[in-house]
Amino acid sequence: MDLDGPAYGDERERAVFMEASSFGLTTALYAGLVSAFVASVFGFLLLPVVLLVVTLLPSGAAVWYARRRDVNVQKLAENAGARSTMVSIVVFGAMMTLTFAAMTYTVFAGHALLPAPRIGVTPGEGFLGGMAQGAVVGGMIGGLAAIIGGVFSFRRARRHRDGSDR
């Protein structure tokens, strides 16, 4: 990461990019919370914990990064007194409580709140088998295409920059 580099643009572009990153982080936070809750309802015990840790990691990294640059994110949130901050705190706490409540039920009852659906996939057989094969091969091709496209884009930008420097 070269956060001070030209890849982040001018002041306005940096501000918009920061807003977009905050939006993405918030969306990922809620998606992780919902995923952890759904996994706990189906009786998984380790997966919700992993999802919660993975969900909290980017937020913790953002707070750590801001603190390194002498910005106290928690104090900013407290000073704002924004209703959205309070809503986020309540939603986050409620989802954590519900997730661990579902996990507690599984531990003490010996079974999940809801049975996990069984999805049997035999490669090459039926609709799901063919779809699974297409998805994994397509994922590999997409990943390779992203790498190749990124390298070409980087090289084109470098040629453009070197040409404009002359």
DSSP file with accessible surface (Angstrom, degrees, kcal/mol):
  #  RESIDUE AA STRUCTURE BP1 BP2  ACC     N-H-->O    O-->H-N    N-H-->O    O-->H-N    TCO  KAPPA ALPHA  PHI   PSI    X-CA   Y-CA   Z-CA
    1    1 A M              0   0  195      0, 0.0     2,-0.4     0, 0.0     3,-0.1   0.000 360.0 360.0 360.0 129.9    0.0    0.0    0.0
    2    2 A D    >   +     0   0  104      1,-0.1     3,-1.9     3,-0.0     5,-0.2  -0.728 360.0 171.0-122.0  77.4    1.3    3.4   -1.0
    3    3 A L  T 3  S+     0   0   44     -2,-0.4    -1,-0.1     1,-0.3     5,-0.0   0.708  78.5  48.6 -68.0 -19.0   -1.4    5.6    0.6
    4    4 A D  T 3  S+     0   0  105     -3,-0.1    -1,-0.3     3,-0.0    -2,-0.0   0.422  94.2 104.6 -95.9   0.8    0.5    8.8    0.0
    5    5 A G  S X  S-     0   0    6     -3,-1.9     3,-1.4     1,-0.1     4,-0.1  -0.186  88.8-101.1 -78.7 172.3    1.2    7.8   -3.7
    6    6 A P  G >  S+     0   0  120      0, 0.0     3,-1.8     0, 0.0    -1,-0.1   0.649 107.4  84.2 -70.2 -11.0   -0.5    9.2   -6.8
    7    7 A A  G 3  S+     0   0   95      1,-0.3    -4,-0.1    -5,-0.2    -3,-0.0   0.751  87.9  54.2 -64.7 -19.8   -2.8    6.2   -7.0
    8    8 A Y  G <  S-     0   0   56     -3,-1.4    -1,-0.3     1,-0.2     9,-0.2   0.409 102.3-147.6 -96.5   2.0   -5.1    7.8   -4.5
    9    9 A G    <   -     0   0   25     -3,-1.8    -1,-0.2     4,-0.1    -2,-0.1  -0.160  35.3 -26.4  75.5-161.0   -5.5   11.0   -6.6
   10   10 A D  S  > S-     0   0   88      1,-0.0     4,-2.7     4,-0.0     5,-0.2  -0.088  77.7 -81.2 -83.3-172.1   -6.0   14.5   -5.4
   11   11 A E  H  > S+     0   0  171      1,-0.2     4,-2.2     2,-0.2     5,-0.1   0.900 129.5  46.4 -61.1 -43.6   -7.7   15.7   -2.2
   12   12 A R  H  > S+     0   0  163      2,-0.2     4,-2.6     1,-0.2     5,-0.2   0.934 113.4  49.0 -64.6 -44.4  -11.3   15.3   -3.5
   13   13 A E  H  > S+     0   0   86      1,-0.2     4,-2.7     2,-0.2    -2,-0.2   0.892 110.8  50.9 -63.8 -38.1  -10.5   11.8   -4.9
   14   14 A R  H  X S+     0   0   89     -4,-2.7     4,-2.6     2,-0.2    -1,-0.2   0.913 110.1  49.9 -64.1 -41.2   -8.9   10.8   -1.6
   15   15 A A  H  X S+     0   0   45     -4,-2.2     4,-2.3    -5,-0.2    -2,-0.2   0.929 113.4  45.0 -63.5 -44.6  -12.0   12.0    0.3
   16   16 A V  H  X S+     0   0   67     -4,-2.6     4,-2.9     2,-0.2    -2,-0.2   0.919 112.8  51.2 -65.5 -41.2  -14.4   10.1   -2.0
   17   17 A F  H  X S+     0   0  101     -4,-2.7     4,-2.7    -5,-0.2    -2,-0.2   0.904 109.1  51.4 -63.4 -38.0  -12.2    7.0   -1.9
   18   18 A M  H  X S+     0   0  105     -4,-2.6     4,-2.4     2,-0.2    -1,-0.2   0.923 110.6  48.3 -63.9 -42.5  -12.2    7.2    2.0
   19   19 A E  H  X S+     0   0  121     -4,-2.3     4,-2.5     2,-0.2    -2,-0.2   0.928 112.3  49.0 -63.0 -42.7  -16.0    7.4    1.9
   20   20 A A  H  X S+     0   0   57     -4,-2.9     4,-2.8     1,-0.2    -2,-0.2   0.906 110.9  50.2 -64.1 -39.9  -16.2    4.5   -0.4
   21   21 A S  H  X S+     0   0   58     -4,-2.7     4,-2.8     2,-0.2    -1,-0.2   0.898 110.3  49.8 -65.6 -39.6  -13.8    2.5    1.8
   22   22 A S  H  X S+     0   0   58     -4,-2.4     4,-2.6     2,-0.2    -2,-0.2   0.911 111.0  49.6 -64.0 -41.8  -15.9    3.3    4.8
   23   23 A F  H  X S+     0   0  150     -4,-2.5     4,-2.6     2,-0.2    -2,-0.2   0.935 112.8  47.0 -61.5 -45.3  -19.0    2.2    3.0
   24   24 A G  H  X S+     0   0   38     -4,-2.8     4,-2.6     2,-0.2    -2,-0.2   0.911 112.3  49.7 -63.6 -41.4  -17.3   -1.1    2.0
   25   25 A L  H  X S+     0   0   54     -4,-2.8     4,-2.4     2,-0.2    -2,-0.2   0.925 112.1  47.9 -63.6 -43.6  -16.0   -1.7    5.5
   26   26 A T  H  X S+     0   0   62     -4,-2.6     4,-2.4     2,-0.2     5,-0.2   0.927 112.0  49.4 -64.4 -43.0  -19.4   -1.1    7.0
   27   27 A T  H  X S+     0   0   70     -4,-2.6     4,-2.6     1,-0.2    -2,-0.2   0.929 112.1  48.1 -61.6 -44.2  -21.1   -3.4    4.4
   28   28 A A  H  X S+     0   0   53     -4,-2.6     4,-2.6     2,-0.2    -1,-0.2   0.883 109.0  55.1 -64.5 -36.9  -18.5   -6.1    5.1
   29   29 A L  H  X S+     0   0   34     -4,-2.4     4,-2.2     2,-0.2    -2,-0.2   0.953 112.0  41.7 -61.1 -49.7  -19.0   -5.7    8.9
   30   30 A Y  H  X S+     0   0   63     -4,-2.4     4,-2.6     1,-0.2     5,-0.2   0.896 113.6  52.6 -67.9 -37.8  -22.7   -6.3    8.6
   31   31 A A  H  X S+     0   0   53     -4,-2.6     4,-2.5    -5,-0.2    -1,-0.2   0.910 110.2  49.1 -63.8 -39.7  -22.3   -9.1    6.1
   32   32 A G  H  X S+     0   0   10     -4,-2.6     4,-2.5     2,-0.2    -2,-0.2   0.907 111.1  49.6 -65.6 -40.3  -19.9  -10.9    8.5
   33   33 A L  H  X S+     0   0    0     -4,-2.2     4,-2.3     2,-0.2    -2,-0.2   0.930 112.8  45.7 -64.1 -46.1  -22.3  -10.4   11.4
   34   34 A V  H  X S+     0   0   76     -4,-2.6     4,-2.8     1,-0.2     5,-0.2   0.923 112.9  51.1 -64.3 -41.0  -25.2  -11.9    9.5
   35   35 A S  H  X S+     0   0   57     -4,-2.5     4,-2.5    -5,-0.2    -2,-0.2   0.906 109.9  49.5 -63.1 -42.3  -23.1  -14.8    8.2
   36   36 A A  H  X S+     0   0    0     -4,-2.5     4,-2.2     2,-0.2    -1,-0.2   0.915 112.0  48.6 -63.1 -41.6  -21.9  -15.6   11.7
   37   37 A F  H  X S+     0   0   61     -4,-2.3     4,-2.1     2,-0.2    -2,-0.2   0.942 111.7  48.4 -64.5 -45.8  -25.4  -15.6   13.0
   38   38 A V  H  X S+     0   0   68     -4,-2.8     4,-1.6     1,-0.2    -2,-0.2   0.930 111.8  50.1 -61.5 -42.7  -26.7  -17.8   10.1
   39   39 A A  H  <>S+     0   0    8     -4,-2.5     5,-2.1     1,-0.2    -1,-0.2   0.903 109.9  50.8 -62.9 -38.6  -23.8  -20.2   10.7
   40   40 A S  H ><5S+     0   0    0     -4,-2.2     3,-1.4     1,-0.2    73,-0.4   0.866 104.9  56.5 -69.5 -33.3  -24.6  -20.4   14.4
   41   41 A V  H 3<5S+     0   0   18     -4,-2.1    73,-2.0     1,-0.3    72,-0.7   0.877 104.6  53.5 -64.5 -33.7  -28.3  -21.1   13.8
   42   42 A F  T 3<5S-     0   0   60     -4,-1.6    74,-0.3    -5,-0.2    -1,-0.3   0.327 125.7-101.9 -86.0   8.7  -27.3  -24.2   11.7
   43   43 A G  T < 5S+     0   0   21     -3,-1.4     2,-0.3     1,-0.3    -3,-0.2   0.535  71.2 144.9  90.9   7.0  -25.2  -25.5   14.6
   44   44 A F      < -     0   0   99     -5,-2.1    -1,-0.3     1,-0.2    62,-0.1  -0.600  21.7-179.7 -77.7 140.6  -21.7  -24.5   13.6
   45   45 A L  S  > S+     0   0   74     -2,-0.3     4,-0.7     2,-0.1    -1,-0.2   0.785  75.9  37.4-109.1 -40.6  -19.5  -23.6   16.5
   46   46 A L  H  > S+     0   0  130      2,-0.2     4,-2.5     1,-0.1     5,-0.2   0.896 108.6  61.9 -81.3 -39.2  -16.1  -22.7   15.0
   47   47 A L  H  > S+     0   0   82      1,-0.2     4,-2.9     2,-0.2     5,-0.2   0.905 101.8  50.3 -58.2 -45.4  -17.3  -21.0   11.8
   48   48 A P  H  > S+     0   0    0      0, 0.0     4,-2.5     0, 0.0    -1,-0.2   0.904 111.3  49.7 -60.9 -37.6  -19.2  -18.1   13.6
   49   49 A V  H  X S+     0   0   55     -4,-0.7     4,-2.5     2,-0.2    -2,-0.2   0.937 112.1  47.4 -65.2 -44.1  -16.1  -17.4   15.7
   50   50 A V  H  X S+     0   0   67     -4,-2.5     4,-2.9     1,-0.2     5,-0.2   0.928 112.4  50.2 -62.2 -43.1  -13.9  -17.3   12.6
   51   51 A L  H  X S+     0   0   43     -4,-2.9     4,-2.3    -5,-0.2    -1,-0.2   0.900 110.5  49.5 -63.4 -39.7  -16.4  -15.1   10.8
   52   52 A L  H  X S+     0   0    7     -4,-2.5     4,-2.4    -5,-0.2    -1,-0.2   0.925 112.5  47.1 -65.8 -41.7  -16.6  -12.7   13.7
   53   53 A V  H  X S+     0   0   90     -4,-2.5     4,-1.8     1,-0.2    -2,-0.2   0.940 113.8  47.4 -64.5 -45.2  -12.8  -12.5   14.0
   54   54 A V  H  < S+     0   0   87     -4,-2.9    -1,-0.2     1,-0.2    -2,-0.2   0.864 112.7  51.1 -64.0 -33.9  -12.5  -11.9   10.2
   55   55 A T  H  X S+     0   0   13     -4,-2.3     4,-0.7    -5,-0.2    -1,-0.2   0.906 112.9  43.8 -69.2 -40.5  -15.2   -9.3   10.4
   56   56 A L  H  X S+     0   0   71     -4,-2.4     4,-2.7     1,-0.2     5,-0.2   0.747  96.6  77.7 -78.6 -23.7  -13.6   -7.4   13.2
   57   57 A L  H  X S+     0   0  122     -4,-1.8     4,-2.6     1,-0.2     5,-0.2   0.923  94.0  45.9 -57.4 -49.4  -10.1   -7.5   11.8
   58   58 A P  H  > S+     0   0   59      0, 0.0     4,-2.3     0, 0.0    -1,-0.2   0.904 113.8  50.1 -62.9 -36.6  -10.5   -4.7    9.1
   59   59 A S  H  X S+     0   0   44     -4,-0.7     4,-2.3     2,-0.2    -2,-0.2   0.935 112.0  47.2 -65.6 -44.0  -12.2   -2.5   11.6
   60   60 A G  H  X S+     0   0   40     -4,-2.7     4,-2.6     1,-0.2    -1,-0.2   0.894 111.1  52.0 -63.2 -38.9   -9.4   -3.0   14.1
   61   61 A A  H  X S+     0   0   51     -4,-2.6     4,-2.7    -5,-0.2    -1,-0.2   0.898 108.8  50.8 -64.8 -38.7   -6.8   -2.4   11.4
   62   62 A A  H  X S+     0   0   46     -4,-2.3     4,-2.5     2,-0.2    -2,-0.2   0.924 111.6  46.9 -65.5 -42.6   -8.5    0.9   10.5
   63   63 A V  H  X S+     0   0   45     -4,-2.3     4,-2.4     2,-0.2    10,-0.2   0.920 113.2  49.5 -64.4 -42.9   -8.6    2.1   14.1
   64   64 A W  H  X S+     0   0  144     -4,-2.6     4,-2.1     2,-0.2    -2,-0.2   0.929 111.5  48.8 -61.5 -44.8   -4.9    1.1   14.5
   65   65 A Y  H  X S+     0   0   62     -4,-2.7     4,-0.9     1,-0.2    -2,-0.2   0.924 111.9  48.3 -63.3 -43.9   -4.0    2.9   11.3
   66   66 A A  H ><>S+     0   0   16     -4,-2.5     5,-2.3     1,-0.2     3,-0.7   0.908 109.5  53.2 -63.1 -40.0   -5.8    6.1   12.3
   67   67 A R  H ><5S+     0   0  140     -4,-2.4     3,-1.9     1,-0.3    -1,-0.2   0.883 102.3  58.4 -63.8 -36.3   -4.2    6.0   15.8
   68   68 A R  H 3<5S+     0   0  160     -4,-2.1    -1,-0.3     1,-0.3    -2,-0.2   0.777 108.0  47.5 -62.6 -26.2   -0.8    5.8   14.2
   69   69 A R  T <<5S-     0   0  125     -4,-0.9    -1,-0.3    -3,-0.7    -2,-0.2   0.023 125.7-103.1-103.3  24.5   -1.6    9.1   12.5
   70   70 A D  T < 5S+     0   0  155     -3,-1.9     2,-0.5     1,-0.2    -3,-0.2   0.839  79.8 131.1  60.0  39.3   -2.8   10.6   15.7
   71   71 A V      < -     0   0   64     -5,-2.3     2,-0.9    -8,-0.2    -2,-0.2  -0.987  46.3-153.0-121.4 120.6   -6.5   10.3   14.9
   72   72 A N     >  -     0   0   76     -2,-0.5     4,-2.1     1,-0.2     5,-0.1  -0.816   9.4-172.7 -94.7 101.7   -8.7    8.8   17.6
   73   73 A V  H  > S+     0   0   58     -2,-0.9     4,-2.3   -10,-0.2    -1,-0.2   0.883  83.3  53.7 -64.1 -39.3  -11.6    7.2   15.8
   74   74 A Q  H  > S+     0   0  124      1,-0.2     4,-2.4     2,-0.2    -1,-0.2   0.920 108.6  49.2 -63.8 -41.6  -13.5    6.4   19.0
   75   75 A K  H  > S+     0   0  109      1,-0.2     4,-2.8     2,-0.2    -1,-0.2   0.902 108.9  53.3 -65.7 -38.4  -13.3   10.0   20.2
   76   76 A L  H  X S+     0   0  101     -4,-2.1     4,-1.9     1,-0.2    -1,-0.2   0.926 110.3  47.4 -60.0 -43.6  -14.6   11.2   16.8
   77   77 A A  H  X>S+     0   0   35     -4,-2.3     4,-1.5     1,-0.2     5,-0.5   0.898 112.9  48.8 -65.3 -39.7  -17.6    8.9   17.0
   78   78 A E  H  <5S+     0   0  121     -4,-2.4    -2,-0.2     1,-0.2    -1,-0.2   0.907 111.8  49.0 -66.4 -41.3  -18.3   10.1   20.6
   79   79 A N  H  <5S+     0   0  110     -4,-2.8    -1,-0.2     1,-0.2    -2,-0.2   0.844 106.5  56.8 -66.3 -34.1  -18.0   13.8   19.6
   80   80 A A  H  <5S-     0   0   67     -4,-1.9    -1,-0.2    -5,-0.2    -2,-0.2   0.876  81.3-163.1 -67.5 -35.8  -20.3   13.3   16.7
   81   81 A G  T  <5 +     0   0   65     -4,-1.5    -3,-0.1     1,-0.2     2,-0.1   0.812  26.5 174.6  58.1  27.3  -23.1   11.9   18.9
   82   82 A A     >< -     0   0   34     -5,-0.5     4,-1.6     1,-0.1     3,-0.2  -0.388  40.4-137.7 -74.1 142.2  -24.6   10.7   15.7
   83   83 A R  H  > S+     0   0  210      1,-0.2     4,-2.8     2,-0.2     5,-0.2   0.868 104.8  60.2 -63.6 -35.2  -27.7    8.5   15.8
   84   84 A S  H  > S+     0   0   82      1,-0.2     4,-2.4     2,-0.2    -1,-0.2   0.866 101.7  53.2 -64.3 -33.9  -26.1    6.3   13.1
   85   85 A T  H  > S+     0   0   43     -3,-0.2     4,-2.3     2,-0.2    -1,-0.2   0.936 110.5  46.7 -65.2 -43.4  -23.2    5.5   15.4
   86   86 A M  H  X S+     0   0  114     -4,-1.6     4,-2.5     2,-0.2    -2,-0.2   0.918 111.5  51.3 -64.4 -41.4  -25.6    4.5   18.2
   87   87 A V  H  X S+     0   0   70     -4,-2.8     4,-3.0     1,-0.2     5,-0.3   0.934 110.0  50.0 -61.3 -43.1  -27.7    2.3   15.8
   88   88 A S  H  X S+     0   0   45     -4,-2.4     4,-2.8     1,-0.2     5,-0.2   0.914 110.5  49.5 -61.8 -43.0  -24.5    0.6   14.6
   89   89 A I  H  X S+     0   0  104     -4,-2.3     4,-2.6     2,-0.2     5,-0.2   0.937 114.0  45.2 -62.8 -44.0  -23.4   -0.1   18.2
   90   90 A V  H  X S+     0   0   87     -4,-2.5     4,-2.8     2,-0.2     5,-0.2   0.932 115.0  47.0 -67.0 -44.4  -26.8   -1.6   19.1
   91   91 A V  H  X S+     0   0   54     -4,-3.0     4,-2.7    -5,-0.2     5,-0.2   0.938 113.9  48.0 -63.4 -44.9  -27.1   -3.6   15.9
   92   92 A F  H  X S+     0   0   51     -4,-2.8     4,-2.3    -5,-0.3    -2,-0.2   0.945 114.4  45.9 -61.9 -46.3  -23.5   -5.0   16.3
   93   93 A G  H  X S+     0   0   31     -4,-2.6     4,-2.5    -5,-0.2    -1,-0.2   0.908 113.2  49.8 -63.9 -40.3  -24.1   -5.9   20.0
   94   94 A A  H  X S+     0   0   46     -4,-2.8     4,-2.9    -5,-0.2     5,-0.2   0.922 111.2  48.4 -65.4 -42.7  -27.5   -7.5   19.2
   95   95 A M  H  X S+     0   0   32     -4,-2.7     4,-2.4     2,-0.2    -1,-0.2   0.898 112.2  49.0 -66.3 -39.2  -26.0   -9.6   16.4
   96   96 A M  H  X S+     0   0   50     -4,-2.3     4,-2.5    -5,-0.2     5,-0.2   0.932 113.1  47.9 -63.5 -44.1  -23.1  -10.7   18.6
   97   97 A T  H  X S+     0   0   98     -4,-2.5     4,-2.3     1,-0.2    -2,-0.2   0.931 113.1  47.2 -63.3 -45.0  -25.5  -11.6   21.4
   98   98 A L  H  X S+     0   0   87     -4,-2.9     4,-2.5     2,-0.2    -1,-0.2   0.898 111.4  52.1 -64.2 -39.7  -27.8  -13.5   19.1
   99   99 A T  H  X S+     0   0    0     -4,-2.4     4,-2.2    -5,-0.2    -2,-0.2   0.956 113.8  41.9 -61.9 -48.0  -24.9  -15.4   17.5
  100  100 A F  H  X S+     0   0   87     -4,-2.5     4,-2.4     1,-0.2    -1,-0.2   0.827 111.5  56.7 -72.7 -27.0  -23.5  -16.5   20.8
  101  101 A A  H  X S+     0   0   52     -4,-2.3     4,-2.4    -5,-0.2    -1,-0.2   0.928 108.5  46.9 -65.8 -43.1  -27.1  -17.3   22.1
  102  102 A A  H  X S+     0   0    4     -4,-2.5     4,-2.1     2,-0.2    -2,-0.2   0.903 113.1  49.1 -64.5 -39.0  -27.5  -19.7   19.1
  103  103 A M  H  X S+     0   0   20     -4,-2.2     4,-2.4     2,-0.2    -2,-0.2   0.896 109.5  52.5 -66.8 -37.8  -24.1  -21.2   19.8
  104  104 A T  H  X S+     0   0   69     -4,-2.4     4,-2.7     2,-0.2     5,-0.3   0.922 107.6  51.7 -62.8 -42.6  -25.1  -21.6   23.5
  105  105 A Y  H  X S+     0   0   96     -4,-2.4     4,-3.0     1,-0.2     5,-0.4   0.937 110.4  48.9 -59.2 -45.8  -28.2  -23.4   22.5
  106  106 A T  H  X S+     0   0   15     -4,-2.1     4,-1.7     1,-0.2    -2,-0.2   0.918 112.2  48.2 -61.1 -42.6  -26.2  -25.8   20.3
  107  107 A V  H  < S+     0   0   91     -4,-2.4    -2,-0.2     1,-0.2    -1,-0.2   0.935 120.5  35.0 -66.2 -44.6  -23.7  -26.5   23.1
  108  108 A F  H  < S+     0   0  174     -4,-2.7    -2,-0.2     1,-0.2    -1,-0.2   0.837 122.9  42.6 -83.1 -32.9  -26.3  -27.2   25.8
  109  109 A A  H  < S-     0   0   43     -4,-3.0    -3,-0.2    -5,-0.3    -2,-0.2   0.720  98.8-131.3 -84.7 -22.4  -29.0  -28.9   23.7
  110  110 A G  S  < S+     0   0   68     -4,-1.7     2,-0.3    -5,-0.4    -4,-0.1   0.551  79.4  64.8  83.9   3.6  -26.6  -31.0   21.7
  111  111 A H  S    S-     0   0  106     -6,-0.4    -2,-0.2    -5,-0.2    -1,-0.2  -0.981  86.3 -94.9-151.7 164.3  -28.2  -30.0   18.3
  112  112 A A        -     0   0   21     -2,-0.3   -70,-0.1   -70,-0.2   -71,-0.1  -0.256  29.5-117.0 -78.3 162.2  -28.6  -26.9   16.2
  113  113 A L  S    S+     0   0   82    -72,-0.7   -71,-0.2   -73,-0.4    -1,-0.1   0.913 106.5  17.9 -60.5 -43.8  -31.7  -24.6   16.2
  114  114 A L  S    S-     0   0   91    -73,-2.0    -1,-0.2     3,-0.0     2,-0.2  -0.982  92.3-109.6-127.4 141.2  -32.2  -25.6   12.6
  115  115 A P        -     0   0  112      0, 0.0   -72,-0.1     0, 0.0   -73,-0.1  -0.492  37.8-112.8 -70.0 138.3  -30.7  -28.6   10.8
  116  116 A A        -     0   0   43    -74,-0.3     2,-0.1    -2,-0.2   -77,-0.0  -0.532  36.4-110.3 -69.8 132.6  -28.1  -27.7    8.2
  117  117 A P        -     0   0   92      0, 0.0     2,-0.6     0, 0.0    -1,-0.1  -0.421  26.8-131.2 -66.0 138.7  -29.3  -28.4    4.7
  118  118 A R        -     0   0  241     -2,-0.1     2,-0.6    -3,-0.0     0, 0.0  -0.824  24.4-176.7 -92.5 123.3  -27.5  -31.3    3.1
  119  119 A I        -     0   0  123     -2,-0.6     2,-0.6     2,-0.0     0, 0.0  -0.947   6.9-164.4-122.4 105.2  -26.4  -30.5   -0.4
  120  120 A G        -     0   0   70     -2,-0.6     2,-0.5     2,-0.0     9,-0.1  -0.827   6.0-172.2 -91.9 125.0  -24.8  -33.5   -2.1
  121  121 A V        -     0   0   66     -2,-0.6     5,-0.1     7,-0.1    -2,-0.0  -0.977   8.3-172.5-121.8 118.9  -22.7  -32.6   -5.2
  122  122 A T    >   -     0   0   73     -2,-0.5     3,-2.3     3,-0.4    10,-0.1  -0.964  37.9-110.5-106.7 118.7  -21.3  -35.4   -7.4
  123  123 A P  T 3  S+     0   0   93      0, 0.0     7,-0.2     0, 0.0     6,-0.1  -0.231  97.5   4.5 -53.6 128.5  -19.0  -33.8  -10.0
  124  124 A G  T 3  S+     0   0   48      5,-0.6     2,-0.5     1,-0.2     6,-0.1   0.365 104.2 111.1  82.6  -4.0  -20.5  -34.0  -13.5
  125  125 A E  S <> S-     0   0  134     -3,-2.3     4,-1.1     2,-0.0    -3,-0.4  -0.902  76.7 -25.8-109.2 125.0  -23.9  -35.5  -12.4
  126  126 A G  H  > S-     0   0   64     -2,-0.5     4,-2.1     3,-0.2     5,-0.2   0.002  95.3 -54.3  73.1-177.2  -27.0  -33.5  -12.6
  127  127 A F  H  > S+     0   0  162      1,-0.2     4,-2.7     2,-0.2     5,-0.2   0.928 135.2  46.3 -65.8 -48.2  -27.5  -29.7  -12.5
  128  128 A L  H  > S+     0   0   79      2,-0.2     4,-2.8     1,-0.2     5,-0.2   0.891 111.7  51.9 -65.1 -38.9  -25.6  -29.1   -9.2
  129  129 A G  H  X S+     0   0    1     -4,-1.1     4,-2.1     2,-0.2    -5,-0.6   0.936 113.9  43.0 -63.1 -44.8  -22.7  -31.2  -10.2
  130  130 A G  H  X S+     0   0   35     -4,-2.1     4,-2.6     2,-0.2    -2,-0.2   0.905 114.3  51.0 -67.3 -38.5  -22.3  -29.5  -13.6
  131  131 A M  H  X S+     0   0  103     -4,-2.7     4,-2.6    -5,-0.2    -2,-0.2   0.915 109.5  50.5 -66.4 -40.0  -22.8  -26.1  -12.0
  132  132 A A  H  X S+     0   0   37     -4,-2.8     4,-2.3     2,-0.2     5,-0.2   0.921 111.2  48.2 -64.2 -43.0  -20.2  -26.8   -9.3
  133  133 A Q  H  X S+     0   0   90     -4,-2.1     4,-2.1     1,-0.2     5,-0.3   0.932 113.3  47.4 -62.9 -44.5  -17.7  -27.9  -12.0
  134  134 A G  H  X S+     0   0   45     -4,-2.6     4,-2.7     1,-0.2    -2,-0.2   0.898 111.0  52.6 -63.9 -36.9  -18.4  -24.8  -14.0
  135  135 A A  H  X S+     0   0   64     -4,-2.6     4,-2.4     2,-0.2    -2,-0.2   0.927 111.0  44.2 -67.7 -43.7  -18.1  -22.5  -11.0
  136  136 A V  H  X S+     0   0   97     -4,-2.3     4,-1.8     2,-0.2    -1,-0.2   0.917 117.6  44.4 -70.8 -39.6  -14.7  -23.8   -9.8
  137  137 A V  H  X S+     0   0   72     -4,-2.1     4,-2.4    -5,-0.2     5,-0.2   0.939 114.8  49.9 -68.3 -41.9  -13.2  -23.8  -13.3
  138  138 A G  H  X S+     0   0   40     -4,-2.7     4,-2.8    -5,-0.3    -2,-0.2   0.877 108.0  54.2 -62.9 -36.4  -14.7  -20.3  -14.0
  139  139 A G  H  X S+     0   0   50     -4,-2.4     4,-2.3    -5,-0.2    -1,-0.2   0.910 109.1  47.5 -63.9 -41.2  -13.3  -19.0  -10.7
  140  140 A M  H  X S+     0   0  125     -4,-1.8     4,-2.4     2,-0.2    -2,-0.2   0.928 113.3  47.6 -65.4 -44.0   -9.8  -20.1  -11.7
  141  141 A I  H  X S+     0   0  108     -4,-2.4     4,-2.8     1,-0.2    -2,-0.2   0.924 111.8  50.9 -63.8 -41.0  -10.1  -18.6  -15.1
  142  142 A G  H  X S+     0   0   40     -4,-2.8     4,-2.2     2,-0.2    -1,-0.2   0.904 109.8  49.9 -63.0 -40.8  -11.5  -15.4  -13.6
  143  143 A G  H  X S+     0   0   36     -4,-2.3     4,-1.9     2,-0.2    -1,-0.2   0.927 112.7  46.1 -64.3 -43.5   -8.6  -15.2  -11.1
  144  144 A L  H  X S+     0   0  109     -4,-2.4     4,-2.7     1,-0.2     5,-0.2   0.907 111.3  52.4 -65.6 -40.0   -6.0  -15.7  -13.9
  145  145 A A  H  X S+     0   0   57     -4,-2.8     4,-3.0     1,-0.2     5,-0.3   0.894 107.4  53.0 -63.3 -36.6   -7.8  -13.1  -16.1
  146  146 A A  H  X S+     0   0   69     -4,-2.2     4,-2.3     2,-0.2    -1,-0.2   0.913 110.7  46.7 -64.6 -40.7   -7.6  -10.6  -13.2
  147  147 A I  H  X S+     0   0  110     -4,-1.9     4,-2.5     2,-0.2    -2,-0.2   0.954 115.2  45.0 -65.4 -48.3   -3.9  -11.1  -12.8
  148  148 A I  H  X S+     0   0   93     -4,-2.7     4,-2.5     1,-0.2     5,-0.2   0.934 114.8  48.3 -63.5 -44.9   -3.2  -10.8  -16.6
  149  149 A G  H  X S+     0   0   38     -4,-3.0     4,-2.5    -5,-0.2    -1,-0.2   0.899 111.3  50.9 -61.9 -39.9   -5.5   -7.7  -16.9
  150  150 A G  H  X S+     0   0   42     -4,-2.3     4,-2.6    -5,-0.3    -1,-0.2   0.912 110.2  48.7 -64.8 -40.8   -3.8   -6.1  -13.9
  151  151 A V  H  X S+     0   0   75     -4,-2.5     4,-2.7     2,-0.2    -2,-0.2   0.938 113.5  46.6 -65.7 -45.5   -0.3   -6.7  -15.3
  152  152 A F  H  X S+     0   0  125     -4,-2.5     4,-2.6     2,-0.2     5,-0.2   0.915 113.1  49.6 -63.2 -40.8   -1.4   -5.2  -18.7
  153  153 A S  H  X S+     0   0   58     -4,-2.5     4,-2.5    -5,-0.2     5,-0.2   0.923 111.7  48.6 -63.4 -42.8   -3.1   -2.3  -17.0
  154  154 A F  H  X S+     0   0  121     -4,-2.6     4,-2.3     1,-0.2    -2,-0.2   0.933 112.9  47.4 -63.2 -44.2    0.0   -1.6  -14.9
  155  155 A R  H  X S+     0   0  130     -4,-2.7     4,-2.5     2,-0.2    -2,-0.2   0.900 112.1  49.8 -66.0 -40.7    2.3   -1.8  -17.9
  156  156 A R  H  X S+     0   0  150     -4,-2.6     4,-2.6     2,-0.2    -1,-0.2   0.933 111.7  48.4 -63.3 -43.1    0.1    0.5  -20.0
  157  157 A A  H  X S+     0   0   54     -4,-2.5     4,-2.6    -5,-0.2    -2,-0.2   0.898 111.5  50.4 -65.1 -36.6   -0.1    3.1  -17.2
  158  158 A R  H  X S+     0   0  124     -4,-2.3     4,-3.0     2,-0.2     5,-0.2   0.920 110.9  48.0 -67.7 -42.3    3.7    2.9  -16.8
  159  159 A R  H  X S+     0   0  157     -4,-2.5     4,-2.4     2,-0.2    -2,-0.2   0.919 113.2  49.0 -62.7 -42.3    4.2    3.4  -20.6
  160  160 A H  H  X S+     0   0  142     -4,-2.6     4,-2.0     2,-0.2    -2,-0.2   0.925 113.6  45.7 -62.5 -44.7    1.8    6.3  -20.5
  161  161 A R  H  X S+     0   0  122     -4,-2.6     4,-1.3     2,-0.2    -2,-0.2   0.926 113.7  48.5 -66.4 -43.2    3.5    7.9  -17.5
  162  162 A D  H  X S+     0   0   68     -4,-3.0     4,-0.5     1,-0.2    -1,-0.2   0.883 112.1  50.5 -65.1 -35.7    7.0    7.4  -19.0
  163  163 A G  H >< S+     0   0   45     -4,-2.4     3,-0.6    -5,-0.2    -1,-0.2   0.867 110.6  48.0 -69.8 -34.2    5.9    8.9  -22.3
  164  164 A S  H 3< S+     0   0   77     -4,-2.0    -1,-0.2     1,-0.2    -2,-0.2   0.699 102.2  64.3 -81.7 -15.4    4.4   12.0  -20.6
  165  165 A D  H 3<        0   0  115     -4,-1.3    -1,-0.2    -5,-0.2    -2,-0.2   0.693 360.0 360.0 -76.8 -18.1    7.5   12.5  -18.5
  166  166 A R    <<        0   0  248     -3,-0.6    -3,-0.0    -4,-0.5    -4,-0.0  -0.275 360.0 360.0 -80.4 360.0    9.6   13.2  -21.7
